[in-house]
Amino acid sequence: MWGRATDLSLGGCFVEMPIPLKLGSKFEIGIWLSETKIKLRAAVASTAPGYGIGVRFEESTPQDRELLNRFIHTVTDQNRELAAAAHAGRL
C-alpha cells in the first residue's frame, strides 16, 4: 500500500491515503529519506477518512532511528536557511 508521508517526526507522521487503516492496526512502514529507505514498526494512532492516518512509530533499529533523526535535522536546517533568506529579501 502506498501513501504520502507528511509531518514527519521521530515519533511518527501523517500518511495521506483515501481509505485509512483501522485505529490501532500495527504494520511495518517503509519511508524514503532522500535515497535511503528505512523500515519502522508502527501503529495507527488516528484516522481521518478521506485524508489518511496518524502513524506512531513503535520500534526501529538504532541505525534507522539515527538516519531519521539526521534527515529531520537536515530538512529543519534547510527550512530555517530559506526562511532567513526570504526574510532578508534574498528570495
N, C-alpha and C positions, 0 to 999 in steps of 0.2 A: 504494500500500500504506500502511495506517495503522498506527501503533504509539504507545505512550505512552512519552515520554522521561522518564527519571529520572536522578539522579546527574549532573546537567549540570555541566560544567566547560569551560574554554577549550580543553581538549584532546580532549573527546569526551563521550559519555554512554552510558547503557544504554537500549536501546529494547525494551520489552516487546512480544513477539509470539509466538504459539504455534508458528509454523513459521519458524525462523530462516533468514536468507540464508547462503550458503556463506562460510566463512572466507576472507578476502582479497578478497571481492567489493567492487567500487568502485561508488559511487552518489552521487546528489545527495539531500541531506536538507533538508527544509523544517521549521523549528522556529518555533512561535508563541511570542513573548516578549510577554506581555500582548496588545496588539492589533497588534503588528508581527511580520511573518513574515520570517525570514532564510533564506537558502539557502546551504548549505555543501557542498563536495565532501568525501566521506567514504569510509571503508573499514571492513569488518567486521574487528574486532581479536580478537573472541572470540565463541563461540556457546554457548548453553545451551538445548538443545532443550526445548520446552515452556515456556520462560521468555522468551527473547529473545536479543539480540545486544549485544555491547560495540562501540561505534562510535568510531572515531578520526577526528577532523576533520583533513583534509589540506590544504584550500585554502578561503579565503574572501576576500571583498573587505575592505579596511580598514574600511569603514563597518559591515559586518555583524559583524566581529570586535569593533569598539567597542561596538555595540549589545549583543552577547552579554556583553562584559565589564561594562558598566553594569548589565545585568539581574542578573547573578550577584552583583555588589556590593550592589545594592538588596535582593535576597532575603536575602543573608547578613546585612546590617544589620538588616532586619526580624526575622529569626530571633533575633539577639542581643538585640534590644529585648524580644521576647516572653519569651525565657529569663530575662532580668534581671527583668522584671515578675513572672514566675512565682516566681522565687527570692525576691523581695521580698514575696510573698504578695498581689500586686495582681491576680492572675488566679484 
